[in-house]
Each structure stands twice: as C-alpha cells, then as structure tokens.
Amino acid sequence: MILLQAQNVVKDFDGKPLFKPLNFEIKSGDRTALIGLNGTGKSTILKMAIGQLEPDEGQMIIGHNVKVGYLSQAVITDDNHTIFEEASSVFERSRQLIDDIARICTRIAEHPDDQNLANDYALKEAELNKLGGYDYEYRIRMILNMFGFRREDWERKISTFSGGERTRIAFAKLLLINPDLLLLDEPTNHLDIVTIEWLEDYLKSYSGAVLFVSHDKAFINNLASKILELENGQISIYTGNYDAYALEKQHRYELALKEYNRQQAEMAKIQRFIEFYMPKPRFVSRAHDREKKLARLQASAMDKPYLQKNKVHIDFRGDIREDKKLIRLTDVAIGYPDSPKPLVTDINYEICGRDHIAVMGANGAGKTTFIKTLMGKIPPLQGRIDELTMLNIGYLQQDFTSIQDPRTIFDYFKDNFPLLEDQKIYDHLGKFAFSYEDDREKTLENLSGGEQMRVILAKLCLENYDILILDEPTNHLDLFTKSELEDALGNYQGTLILISHDRDFIDRCADRILYFHDGHAYAHNGSFTDFMESDLKRIMEEEKAKITESSSTHTKGDTRVEKPKKVSEFTVEKLMEKISKKEGEIAALKALCDLPENYTDATKLETIQKSIDAKQKEVDALYTKLNAM
C-alpha cells in the first residue's frame, strides 16, 4: 500500500528552485532514509508531507485514512500535564473501552443469556485489542524509561523540562500514538547510545512505515531498507542501507563517468574532423554536416559526474608532543553542591598529548559536567585536578545554536580576528561553504543549525589549540560534512576530548574511551568497537534490564499482576501477550467489584470472584509455562 507519494513536486525559496520535479513513494513497511547536504531540502520534504508547507508545483499525496506522525514539540498538547498524563492522553479511547467492558461484564453477570450484551462485549474487546489491549500503562512505562525518564520524572510538569528533554517527551508520545507513517528529522539527536540502539530495534519491528532524515551512519545502516538522496535538486533512489547505497553510488558514478568520457571522446573526434576538413573546399559541406551533429551532441551532452562535491574543508591546527602529560585527575568527584549526590565519583585519569578521547554515557550521566569541571567552569566536589599551565583549549559547547547574535558572519570573524585581512576572512569562509555573494549579509541568529555549526568549526580552525573539546559536534551536520570532520580530527596533532552518541563517528575519531555509568567511570584504551565488544555490551545489557524491570513494576493504583521482563523470542512474546490479556481481564473484573451496584450484592460479587479465580489460574499456568522456557 502506498502511504505517501510525491508527484512532480517543485519548491522554490527566494525565487530560486530548491529542487526539480521530484517523484518518489513510501509504501507500507518501508524504512527509508532521506539524505543529502545541508540546505538541499530534506526537512522541506517532511514538512510538505505533513502540510506545513505547500509545493509550488505538483502534489504530495497522503494515502486514504493514513495517519501521519511527525516528530516535533507540537505533539505535546499541554505543558501543565505531567509526563505520565501527557503520555496517557494517547489512550483516552482505551480507557473508555475498559470502563465500557467493565459495565458490560456487570450486565452479563445479571443477564448471562443476553446475546446483545455478548456481541457488544466482543465488539468492545476487539476494538480494545486493536488499540493494544489492556497493557497500555506497561507500554507507557516502557517507552518513558527507554527515553531516559525515570519514575521520579513522571510526575513532573512538562513545562519544567529543557528543550532537549521536551523533544524526547514528544518522541515518546509519538511512538505511543503509533501512526501509519512516521516522519523523523534527526531522531538520534538528544538520545544516548542505549536509547538509540533500543530505538533501532523498535523501529525495525514497527508496524508502519518510517521516513527519516539522519546524519548517524550507524543508525541508517541498521535501520534503512531504502535510501532517497537529494542531490542537485533531484532524488536518486537506492535499495538497501547506507553501505549498499555507497557501493551502488560508486557503481553508478563509474558508469556515468564512462558514458561521459565516451561522449567527450566522440565530440573531440568530430571537432578534429571539422578542423581538418573545413579548410578543404571539396569537404566543406561534409564539415558543415559534422558541425550540426556536434551541436546536437553538445546540446544533449551530460555534465561531468561526481560522487559528492563536499564544499567544506576542515583543518584543525595543533602540535603537541605525544607523551606530554597535560591533565591528571586524582580521586575526583563531579556534580553540583546542591545535588543529593555526585554524578560520578573516584575518577582517576590521565590525559596526554595527542590522546583522542570519547567521553560517553547515558543522558544525565555527567559527561558535560565532566567537561565543565576540566575547564574550571565548575569545581570538583572532591579530589584534585592538576594540569599544565598555559594550555590553549578550544571548546565547542552543546546547544550553541541557542545563542542569539545579530552580527553578520563577516563581522563575527572580523571582531574575533581583527588582524586578519578581509579577503582572507572571505577565503576562509569559502572553505566552509559560505559565499561572498549569497552569505555576506546573513546574521548568525538567522542561520540554520548546520550553518551555525560550520561557523563555529571555521572559527576553531583559525587558532592553534593544545586541546580541542567538542560536545556533540555532529549535531546539525550532514553526512558528508561529518565525514570531512572525521578526516580533520583524524589528522589533528593535538589532544581531542569529544562527547558524542554517534557510534561510527566515535569509532573513527577516538582511540580512548571514558564511559560514565551508574556513578562510576570506566576507562578503555582502544576503539569504541573494542569497548563495545567487551565492557560496554555488559553495561548496556544491565541498563536495558533495569529499564525493562522498571517498566514492569506497578504504577500508583495499578491493580494488575506485575509483568515479567520483556524478552525477545517470538514464542515468549506470544505467551506474554496472552498473559497481558488475561491480566487485563482480571483488572476489569476487579474494577467491577468496586462499582456501587455490585459491592453491596453478595451474589454478584461471588459470581465475579469465581471468574477472577478461574482467570487467575489460567495466568498462573501461563507463568509456569513461561518460567519453564
């Protein structure tokens, strides 16, 4: 079934065509990644799909009765809701059905032979099962936990959370809504590695289709079954994940280059014929015929193909001796004085020249706090930090795009580097895809996230740093600029300390790992892949187990039997579904006992209790079977 179809879609911005007529379709079950350089129109396509923008020509068609979900903070309906209230609002119909079923059960107890009641019960039960059954609170707890919200967060009002946290709340709610077509713009931003890997697994088995924009190569590789690439205003379609796309793109490039060279050789041959025979009177007519042929070939000739013109050229300056000891931490604890306990304790670590260190951990584990402590912005709670004097440190902070600056790009650089000649500033900005003609009047506050990131990287490249500290540097960068950043950091001759949740990026840039988990620091010398295969896999499994266990515990007022940990085997999942359904039925029957018309009637209560006992025996038998597995 076709869920979304683009038919000859054209969109202009400021009188310039953003792309030529686009044609593509998204079908049920598709996992489609939309990639391309920043500014090519990826987010525009998503916004046209949900009706936020209209095409200038053509049409974006949504299938009949197709429910589309788009990740934005507009998903949140009420800032005064707690997280749990906001998530529960998705299941208003489920709660209503459960109440209806409880009332029908009361009437069935009074009129067991009433076929209309039995039919009504069956219809309500079928609708409830289609919506996910009785276990919606379990699903809410599981999703909230996986997005990093613990029980103590669930009763906080949404208005008290940061922008990044609100995005995660919106994402959690969007998954609970369960639309037919899920549109995601940079879904891994603000997520830690545990959550990203859980999200990959979740979306792989998602019942609908997913169209997503991402700069995370590992995420695309693990999820995508199709790639749409926006390039030169056109869409190219590739089957498979990112690695398959890269191979096929190379193959297409080689074929196109071969055809281009053939055309050029043919036109050169004709041109030589014309030049040789035109001066000869006997062959003038033939030479004119060849001129016409050459004109036709030139008119239809293809442009020279290329793989991807990366317009950004990054080169960090640094030169420090490899074995030089720069910073030593001894028994350091980090956090904030007004917090009940430190974020991380007993950090004993040494940072040397040319170390490339990735600081990792779940959201809230203390990564950014660690960086701020290293830089002296906040003091350690205990322990000692010794560092060389006069270290020159370059810093890219997370969420720098929230800074509003009315200066133009040129004025920003002129103020920071007054001795640099104007032409050199323009030349340097050109290396970061800023042109004199198009961008000289742009102000920093009006730049996109990707453009602002390029400005900060351009600034960092103009100074010589002993240490570069980069907090989430790949946010807002397209895949191709990120690749250039990886190469530049690989060649950087200083010390690198970076925070990132991008697994492929970490693997390419870091040779040491410092991982924060549960208040402890784990040090590893080697790549992220090595760490993943040893310590991190164990740590992540422990974290996922905690999250699942937390999801299965009772919420306040929950009368259902506690669910066991969710496991992945197909047969066990089916068994869990049966248990969940039976537990929901028990919960509905118990609710009947509390109705005023029932709790004073001993006969009704006895009938209901017998039903509860019978269903509980079925549940006990299912649990016995589950434990045996």
NORMOSUL-V334280 format. One record per run of one state. SS is the DSSP state (H for helix, E for strand, L for the rest). FROM is the first residue (numbers start at 1). TO is the last residue. Records with the same first field share a line. If there is no record, write none. Layout:
SS->FROM-TO, FROM-TO
//
This chain:
L->1-1, 14-15, 28-30, 37-41, 50-56, 63-67, 71-72, 76-81, 111-114, 131-135, 147-150, 154-156, 161-162, 178-180, 186-192, 205-208, 214-216, 224-225, 232-233, 240-241, 278-280, 301-311, 313-316, 318-324, 335-343, 353-355, 362-366, 375-381, 388-392, 397-399, 403-407, 417-421, 431-431, 433-435, 440-442, 447-448, 461-463, 465-466, 472-478, 492-494, 500-502, 510-511, 518-519, 526-527, 553-569, 594-595, 600-601, 629-629
E->2-13, 16-27, 31-36, 57-62, 68-70, 82-82, 157-157, 181-185, 209-213, 226-231, 234-239, 312-312, 317-317, 325-334, 344-352, 356-361, 382-387, 393-396, 408-408, 432-432, 443-443, 464-464, 467-471, 495-499, 512-517, 520-525
H->42-49, 73-75, 83-110, 115-130, 136-146, 151-153, 158-160, 163-177, 193-204, 217-223, 242-277, 281-300, 367-374, 400-402, 409-416, 422-430, 436-439, 444-446, 449-460, 479-491, 503-509, 528-552, 570-593, 596-599, 602-628
//
